[in-house]
Amino acid sequence: MNYTYEIETLVPKGEYMTVKYSAEGFGDYFKSFNPKEFSEDHLRSLIEGFAPFVVEFWERSINHPDELVFTGSSSTAEAPVIEEIDFNYAPEIEPQPEFDPFTQRIEMNLIEHPMQETVGWTIIELTEEERATALENFDSYYRVQRNVLLSETDHWMMSDTPEPTQAQLDYRQALRDVPEQAEYPQNIVWPTKPE
């Protein structure tokens, strides 16, 4: 979604700034900030760092009714505590766990709270169709890799070079035979290039 923003108010002495976010087809969104630094890069970082929350609001608001009459009774309640959130903060991303790319895929978990300490991962089992696609993709990838290794030895076969050794010929044949290995492409034994 494309959006624009405009600084409406900027009061460095009061550590105060208001920004208007706009996007075609949506109402303007106003946000107040209390920056402690007033360099242009820092202000831009604050504004653009908050933009995903504005876009998410606009996307949610599509499903909201235009008007709503609240018929509930009135009551009193204790004022909620508003957390101070540093919009420049980013949680630490946990190391990616091991997974089998032939039968699984991995996704980074969503950030559920802006001040959470870490973000983890979820391993998802592939469907049969996804597994077949993964096998095709790995087959294509490893065939390209095999072809590159073969091309690196093409000079052995040139007429203006010494006759290739049996070890060189065996190496080239072993590369051609890689797709015929029993566990290809999940488990490949690459031949060792001779001197």
C-alpha positions in Angstrom: 0.0 0.0 0.0 1.4 3.4 -1.0 1.2 6.1 1.7 2.5 9.6 2.3 3.2 11.4 5.5 3.5 15.0 6.6 4.8 16.5 9.8 2.0 18.6 11.1 3.7 19.8 14.3 7.3 19.8 15.4 8.3 21.3 18.8 11.8 20.2 19.7 11.8 22.1 23.0 8.7 20.2 24.0 9.9 16.9 22.5 6.7 16.7 20.5 5.8 15.9 17.0 2.6 15.1 15.2 2.5 13.3 11.8 -0.4 12.9 9.4 -0.3 9.7 7.3 -2.4 9.5 4.2 -3.4 6.9 1.7 -5.8 7.0 -1.2 -9.2 5.7 -0.2 -8.6 5.9 3.6 -9.0 8.5 6.2 -6.0 10.4 7.4 -4.2 8.9 10.4 -2.6 11.2 13.0 0.1 10.1 15.3 1.9 12.0 18.1 5.5 11.2 18.9 7.8 12.3 21.7 11.2 12.2 20.1 14.3 12.8 22.3 16.5 13.4 19.3 15.7 15.7 16.4 18.1 14.8 13.6 16.3 14.3 10.3 17.4 10.6 10.1 16.0 9.9 13.6 12.7 11.6 12.8 12.3 9.8 9.5 13.1 6.5 11.3 10.4 7.1 13.9 7.8 8.1 11.2 8.6 5.2 8.8 9.0 2.7 11.7 5.4 3.4 12.8 4.0 3.3 9.2 3.4 -0.5 9.3 1.0 0.0 12.3 -0.9 2.6 10.3 -1.1 0.4 7.2 -2.4 -2.5 9.4 -5.0 -0.2 10.9 -6.2 0.9 7.4 -6.4 -2.7 6.3 -8.4 -3.7 9.4 -10.7 -0.7 9.0 -12.0 -2.0 5.7 -14.1 -4.4 7.6 -15.4 -2.0 10.2 -18.9 -0.6 9.9 -19.3 3.1 9.0 -21.5 3.7 12.2 -22.2 1.9 15.3 -24.7 2.6 18.1 -23.5 1.3 21.4 -26.5 0.1 23.5 -24.5 -1.1 26.6 -24.9 0.6 29.9 -22.4 3.1 31.1 -19.9 2.2 33.8 -16.7 3.3 35.3 -13.3 1.6 35.1 -9.8 2.1 36.2 -7.7 3.8 33.5 -5.4 1.4 31.7 -1.7 1.6 32.0 -0.1 2.7 28.7 3.2 1.0 28.1 6.0 3.1 26.8 7.1 1.5 23.5 10.4 2.2 21.8 9.5 2.0 18.1 13.2 1.6 17.2 13.4 -1.5 19.3 13.7 -4.9 17.4 13.5 -8.3 19.2 16.4 -10.7 18.7 15.8 -13.4 16.1 16.4 -16.8 17.5 18.8 -19.1 15.5 17.0 -21.0 12.8 16.3 -24.6 13.9 17.3 -27.5 11.7 14.6 -28.9 9.4 14.3 -31.2 6.4 13.8 -29.0 3.4 12.4 -32.0 1.4 9.5 -32.5 3.8 9.3 -29.3 5.8 9.4 -25.5 5.5 10.2 -22.9 8.1 8.5 -19.6 8.9 9.5 -16.9 11.3 6.9 -16.4 14.0 4.9 -13.1 14.1 5.9 -10.5 16.6 3.1 -10.6 19.2 4.2 -7.7 21.3 6.4 -4.8 20.2 8.7 -5.2 23.2 9.1 -9.0 23.2 12.7 -10.2 23.6 13.0 -12.8 20.9 11.2 -14.1 17.8 11.2 -17.8 17.1 10.4 -20.1 14.2 7.7 -22.6 13.3 8.4 -25.8 11.3 5.6 -26.8 9.0 5.1 -30.2 7.3 4.9 -30.0 3.5 1.9 -31.4 1.7 2.5 -34.2 -0.9 2.2 -31.6 -3.7 4.7 -29.3 -2.0 7.1 -32.2 -1.4 7.0 -33.1 -5.1 7.7 -29.5 -6.0 10.6 -29.4 -3.5 12.1 -32.5 -5.1 11.8 -31.0 -8.6 13.5 -27.8 -7.4 16.3 -29.6 -5.7 16.8 -31.8 -8.7 17.1 -28.7 -11.0 19.4 -27.0 -8.5 21.8 -30.0 -8.2 21.8 -30.6 -11.9 23.0 -27.1 -12.5 25.6 -27.5 -9.8 26.7 -30.8 -11.4 26.9 -29.1 -14.8 29.1 -26.3 -13.4 31.5 -28.9 -12.0 31.6 -30.7 -15.4 32.3 -27.4 -17.2 35.2 -26.7 -14.9 36.8 -29.9 -16.3 36.0 -29.4 -20.0 39.5 -28.2 -20.7 40.7 -31.8 -19.9 39.0 -32.9 -23.1 40.4 -30.3 -25.4 42.5 -31.5 -28.3 45.3 -29.1 -27.4 45.8 -30.5 -23.9 47.4 -33.7 -22.7 45.4 -36.9 -22.9 43.0 -37.0 -19.8 44.0 -39.5 -17.1 41.6 -42.3 -16.2 41.0 -40.6 -12.8 39.8 -37.5 -14.7 37.6 -39.5 -17.0 36.1 -41.4 -14.0 35.5 -38.1 -12.2 33.5 -36.7 -15.2 31.5 -39.9 -15.5 30.8 -39.9 -11.7 29.5 -36.3 -12.1 27.2 -37.4 -14.9 26.0 -40.3 -12.7 25.1 -38.1 -9.7 21.3 -38.1 -10.5 21.4 -41.9 -10.6 22.5 -42.2 -7.0 20.0 -44.1 -4.8 19.2 -41.3 -2.4 19.4 -38.4 -4.9 18.6 -35.6 -4.4 18.1 -35.9 -0.6 21.6 -37.3 0.0 24.3 -36.8 -2.6 27.9 -38.1 -2.5 29.9 -35.8 -4.7 33.0 -37.3 -6.3 36.4 -35.9 -5.4 38.1 -33.9 -8.2 41.5 -35.4 -9.1 44.6 -33.4 -9.4 
